[in-house]
Amino acid sequence: MRDFPLLVKFIFPTDKLSIQVHPDDEYASVHEVAAGGRGKTEMWHIVSAQPGSKLLLGLKPGVTKQQFAASVGSEALENLFEVHAVEGGETFFVPAGVPHSIGPGVIVCEVQQYCDLTYRVYDYGRVDSQGRPRDLHIDKAMDVIRFGGPRIDRVRPLEWASQKMGISLLAACRYFATERWQIGELFAARPKTDAFNLLVFLSGRGTMRWEGGKTQFQQGECWFMPASLKSYELIPVDESSLIRTFVPDLNALRGNLRMLGIADSKISDVVLE
C-alpha cells in the first residue's frame, strides 16, 4: 500500500523555529531510503499574523557556501537570509533545498509532500526534555542547500469569482495544489473530485452533502473527500472560508485556468514545476 501523498498541518510558533532545510527527491532517494526516500517541497499559507511577524526564506543574493559554513553555529546566520514581513492571507512556496525559519506570532497552514525529513542547521541554543541540545544535520544541509538559486518571495494567487463565491489558487506543483475558497451565506459550492480533496475550514459553518449522505462542518475541522465522490456540495449558513488541497494533473489545471481567461504569464507564477 502506498503512503498518503500529502500532509497538511498548522504551525503556531511562540518562538523562532530552527533554521532548517529539506532535501529533494533525488537526494532523499539515495541518502534517505530508510526514511522513505522522498524529499519535501512545501507551501505556507499565513492564516493570521501579529504586527511585526517575520520569516526567513532563502538566502540573500551572492551568499556562498563558504560564507554560510562560516556562520553555522551562530545567530549571525540569520544575517545571510532574506527576511520577509508577513500578513494574514499571504502564501509562500518553499521548494526543497531552500533554507528557512518561521518567527513567532503567526498561524501557518502548511501543505507538503508526505515527508518529514528536516536538516536542522541552527536551533538557537534550545534543548530537549532531557536537557540535551537537539541534533543538527550540518553536513546533509550543506549538501542540499541551493546556493545561488533565485530569490524566493510570496506567491501572487490567481483569483476568480462566481456569484457569492471567491476562489484563489494559492500555489500548485506536481505534489499538491492548494486553493482558498470564500463562500457566501446560503450559496452551494460544488467542487469536483477527480482526485481526493482535503478541506480545512478556517471559518464559518454549514452543511456538506454528497450522494447518499450529508454532515455538518464548522471552523477548525479537516475533512477527507475521496475521489470516488466525483462531486459534493458545501452549503454554509454564514460566510465560510476554507483551504482545499489535492494532488493535481498540472496540464489539466493549466487548461482549466486558461478557460477562465487567465494568461499563461500569470499561471506560470503560481503553477510551478
N, C-alpha and C positions, 0 to 999 in steps of 0.2 A: 504493500500500500504506500503510495506517495505521501510525503508530508504536505500539509496545507501550505499553499504558496505565499500567504500574506500574514503579517502581524499588524495589528492596529493597537496603539497604546496611548494613554495620556501621561504626560510628564508634568509634574508640579514641583519644580526645583525651588528650594528655600535657600540655596547657596549655589555658587558656581559649580556646574558639573565638571568632571575631569576633562582635560584636553585629550582628545582621542581621535582615532581614525579607524575605518573599516576596510577590509580587503575586498577586491573584486572577485568575480567567479573564477577567473583564470588563476589567480594566486591561491585562492582557497582550495581549488580542485587539486592542487599539488601539495600544499603545505598544511591543509586543514581537513584532510579526508575524514579523520575520526570525528570531527565536529559537523560533518555533513557535506563538506566540500563546496559550500555556496558562499558567495560574497554578500555584501549588504549595501544596497542602494536604498535611500530613504527620502522622505519629504516631511517637512514640518508645517503644519497649519497653526498659526497663532490664534487660539480661541480668544484669549484676553491677555492684556499686558498692562502692568502698572507703569506710570510715567517713569521714564528713565531706564526701562528694561533694555538689555542688550544681549547679543550673542556674538560669538566668534565663529566665522565661517570662511575658510580659505585663507591662504597666505597672501601677504602684500606682494605686488609685482616685484620681481627681482630677487626674492628671498631664495637663497641657495640651500642645498642640503648641508653644506658645511656650516652656514650661519645657524641653521636650525639645530644641528647637533651640538653646537657650542652653547646654545641656550637651554638645552634639555636639563631638567633638574632645578630650574629657577623660574619664578613667576615672571621674569623678564621675557619668557617665551611668548607671553601674550602680545608683546610689542611687535611681533612678526606677523600678526593676524589682521585681517580686515575685521573691523568692529562695526556691527550693524545695530542701530537703534531700531526697536521693533514696536509695532502697534497691533492691536487686535484686528484680525481679518487678513493679515499678510501671510504669504506662503513662501517657503524656501525649499528648493530642490537640492539634495545633498548626495552627489554621486559617491560611490566607493572611491577611496583614495584622497578625499578632501578632508583635512583635519578640522575639528570643530569643538565648540563647547557652548552650552546654553547657560545664561545667567539667571538669577532669581527673579521672581515677580511676574512670571508668565505661566499660562496654561497652554500646553502644546499638544495637539493631536498629531501623533507620528504614524505614518503609514510606511511600511518597509517590506523588503524581502523577508521570507521566513528564515531568519538567521540572527544570532546574537553574538557573532564574533566581533569583539571590540579590542583594539590595541590601545591601551592606556599609556599616554605619554607623560602626563603631569597630573598630580592629584591634590595639589595644594596642601600637602602635609597631613592629609587625613589618615586615620587608622580604622581597622575593623573592630568588631566587638571584643576581640582578644587583645586589642592594643597594638596590633601589628600593622605596618603600612600595607596598603593593598598592592597587589602585584602590578608592575609596569611591564610593558612589552616593547621596549625601545627598538630592538633590532628589527622586529617584524614591522613596526610602524615605519621605520626608515625605508624599508623595502617597498612599501605600498603607497607612501605619500606622493602625490602628483606635484612635484616641484616644477615651476614654470608653466602650470596649467592656466586656463582662462579664469578671469575674475568671476566669482560666484556672487549672485545678487538675488534679491527677491524676484519671484516669478510674477508676471503680469497676467492674471487669469483671463480666460476667454469667457465673456458673459453674453447671455441671451435671455430673453424673457418671453413669456406666453401668458396672457391674461393675468391671473393673480399668482404667478409663479415665476421665480427667477432662478437660473442655473448658472453657476460659474465652474468651468473646468479649471481646477487649481494646478494640476500637473499630471502628466502622463508619460510613461515609459514602457518598456516591454514587460516590466514586472508588475506595474499597477497603473490604474488611472483613478483619480480622485476628484470628485465634484462636491460643491456645496450647493444645497438646494434651499430656497426660501419659498415656503408655500403659504399662500394666503388663507384666511379663515374660510372654511366650508368649500374649499376647492379640491377636487380629486386629482391627484397626480398619478400617472400610470407608467411607471418605469418598466422597460423591457429587461428580461434577464437571459440574454444569450450566454452569459456567464453568471456565476453566483454573484450576489451583491452582499456587502457588509454595510449596514446602516447604523450610524451613530447619531442619536438625537441630541442636539445641542440645546434646543429649547422647544417649548410647545408640548402639545398632547393631542391625541386623536385616535382614529381607528385605522388599522391596517387590514386589508381584505384581499383574499385571493380565492381562486376557485376551490370551493369546498371548505373554506374556513375564514375566520377573522379573529382579531385580537385588538387590544388597546396598546398604544405606545405612549411614552412620556419621556421627558427630559432625563438624560443620563443613561438611557438604555442603549444596548447594542444588539442588533438583530442580524442573523444569517438568513439570507433569502436564496434558496437553491436555484440553479439554472432550470430545473425541471418545472418551476412555476410558470415560466415563459413571461408572465406579467403579473403585476399586483397593483393594488390601489392604496394610496395614502390619503386619508381624509381628516385633516386637522379640525379641531374645534376652536383653536385660536392660532395665530400665526406661528409657524413652526420652522425651525432651521435644523438641517441635518447634513452630515457627511455621508456620501455614498462612494464606496470604493470597490473596485473589481479588477480582474486581470483582463486587459483589453486585447483586441485584434487591432493593432495600430493602423493598418491600412483601412480597415472599415471605419475606425474612429476618424481618421483624416477625411474620408469620404463623407461621413455624416456632417462634419464641421463645414466642409465646402458647400454642402447642400443648404446649410444655414446662411451662406453668403459670407463666410469668414475667409479672409485672404490667406494664402499659403504662408506669407511672411509672418503673419501673426500666429498661425498654427505652429510654425516651427519654433516659436519662443516657448511654447507650453508642452507640445508633444515632442519628447526627447528620446533619442535612441539609447 
